Amino acid sequence: MKAAASGTTFDRDSLTAAHRNLPLGTHVRVTDPKSSKSVVVRITDRGPWIRSRVIDLSLAAARSLGFNNRGVAQVRAEVL
């Protein structure tokens, strides 16, 4: 199992995400601008390390937005 930066074990079935600099534990609403579907995730890890990407979602979060078959998607992220 992979350890997240927060010290927890990464769980792809939890509504979590990785962000380069938001404080660990921060809640973020991630919205698909095309469908208006949104999900609230908790930042538990660091990344993504590809500069053009802003946030990495867990599999559960991606599925809730309908992204489970896409590796990259445009989203809007709002810190709560």
Secondary structure, DSSP 8 states (H G I E B T S, - for coil): --B-TTSSB--TTSSEEEESSS-TT-EEEEE-TTT--EEEEEEEE----STT--EEE-HHHHHHTT-TT-S----EEEE-
